[in-house]
Amino acid sequence: MNMQINERGRKVILVCEEEAFQFTTRDGETIEKTLIEDLKSTQDEIDTRVIMYALYKKEQGNNTIQIRSLDSDIFCISLYYIQLFDGCKILFDTGAGNHRKLFYMNDVATG
């Protein structure tokens, strides 16, 4: 796996199988990997787990949560649960290349 985090203080969660890892950089060059015990799950469908991960980010004090997925099911599930993220800006990042799009889920939900 090749992963770059260019911004200082940025945190990224990566899900692999039943485990979730947080990657953090303080200086923009060195990356620390931490297993997030609270997010271990044997749930087969990642679709529903995404909401659990997003709620974790909210509980950690994040006001902006970005979900990256090509799966339209995850878009629909995120839209359905948008009320759980009161006070947060939810972004849905989808597509690839020239077709990549960023949706502001809060606007879609009220729209």
C-alpha positions as CSV (number, residue, x, y, z in Angstrom):
1,M,0.0,0.0,0.0
2,N,1.3,3.4,-1.0
3,M,-0.3,6.3,0.9
4,Q,0.7,9.9,1.1
5,I,-0.6,12.5,3.5
6,N,0.7,15.9,2.5
7,E,-1.0,18.2,5.1
8,R,0.3,18.7,8.6
9,G,-2.1,17.5,11.3
10,R,-4.2,15.5,8.9
11,K,-5.9,12.3,10.0
12,V,-7.1,9.6,7.7
13,I,-9.0,6.3,8.6
14,L,-8.4,3.3,6.4
15,V,-10.5,0.2,6.8
16,C,-9.0,-3.2,5.9
17,E,-11.1,-6.3,6.6
18,E,-12.4,-6.2,10.2
19,E,-9.9,-3.5,11.4
20,A,-9.6,0.2,11.1
21,F,-6.4,2.2,11.2
22,Q,-5.8,5.9,11.7
23,F,-2.9,7.4,9.8
24,T,-1.7,10.7,11.2
25,T,1.1,13.2,10.3
26,R,2.3,16.0,12.4
27,D,5.1,17.2,10.0
28,G,3.7,16.3,6.6
29,E,6.4,13.7,6.0
30,T,6.3,11.1,8.8
31,I,3.2,9.0,9.0
32,E,2.0,7.2,12.2
33,K,-0.4,4.2,12.0
34,T,-2.6,3.4,14.9
35,L,-5.2,0.5,15.2
36,I,-8.6,1.9,16.3
37,E,-9.9,-0.8,18.7
38,D,-13.3,0.9,19.0
39,L,-13.9,0.3,15.2
40,K,-13.2,-3.4,15.0
41,S,-16.2,-5.0,13.4
42,T,-17.2,-8.4,11.8
43,Q,-20.1,-6.8,9.9
44,D,-19.9,-8.2,6.4
45,E,-21.2,-5.2,4.5
46,I,-19.0,-2.1,4.4
47,D,-22.0,-0.1,3.4
48,T,-23.4,0.1,6.9
49,R,-20.0,0.3,8.6
50,V,-19.2,3.6,6.9
51,I,-21.8,5.3,9.1
52,M,-20.1,3.8,12.2
53,Y,-16.8,5.2,11.1
54,A,-18.3,8.6,10.3
55,L,-19.9,8.8,13.7
56,Y,-16.6,7.9,15.3
57,K,-15.1,11.0,13.5
58,K,-17.9,13.2,14.8
59,E,-17.3,11.9,18.4
60,Q,-13.6,12.8,18.0
61,G,-14.7,16.4,17.4
62,N,-14.5,16.6,13.6
63,N,-17.0,19.1,12.2
64,T,-16.2,18.1,8.6
65,I,-16.4,14.5,7.5
66,Q,-15.5,13.3,4.1
67,I,-16.6,9.9,2.8
68,R,-14.8,8.5,-0.3
69,S,-16.6,5.8,-2.2
70,L,-17.6,4.7,-5.7
71,D,-20.6,2.8,-4.3
72,S,-24.0,4.5,-4.8
73,D,-25.4,2.4,-1.9
74,I,-23.0,4.2,0.5
75,F,-24.2,7.5,-0.9
76,C,-27.8,6.6,-0.2
77,I,-27.1,5.2,3.2
78,S,-25.1,8.4,4.1
79,L,-28.0,10.5,2.9
80,Y,-30.5,8.4,5.0
81,Y,-28.5,8.9,8.2
82,I,-27.5,12.6,7.7
83,Q,-29.7,13.6,10.7
84,L,-27.2,11.8,13.0
85,F,-24.5,14.4,12.0
86,D,-26.2,17.6,13.1
87,G,-23.6,20.3,13.3
88,C,-21.3,18.5,10.9
89,K,-20.5,19.2,7.2
90,I,-20.7,15.8,5.4
91,L,-18.9,15.5,2.0
92,F,-19.3,12.6,-0.3
93,D,-16.3,12.1,-2.7
94,T,-17.0,9.8,-5.6
95,G,-15.9,9.0,-9.2
96,A,-12.4,8.9,-10.7
97,G,-10.3,11.1,-13.0
98,N,-12.4,13.7,-14.9
99,H,-15.6,12.1,-13.5
100,R,-14.6,12.7,-9.8
101,K,-17.3,14.7,-7.9
102,L,-17.7,16.1,-4.4
103,F,-21.2,16.3,-3.0
104,Y,-22.1,18.4,0.0
105,M,-24.5,15.9,1.6
106,N,-26.1,18.5,3.8
107,D,-27.3,20.5,0.7
108,V,-28.5,17.3,-1.0
109,A,-30.5,16.4,2.1
110,T,-32.2,19.8,2.3
111,G,-32.4,20.3,-1.4
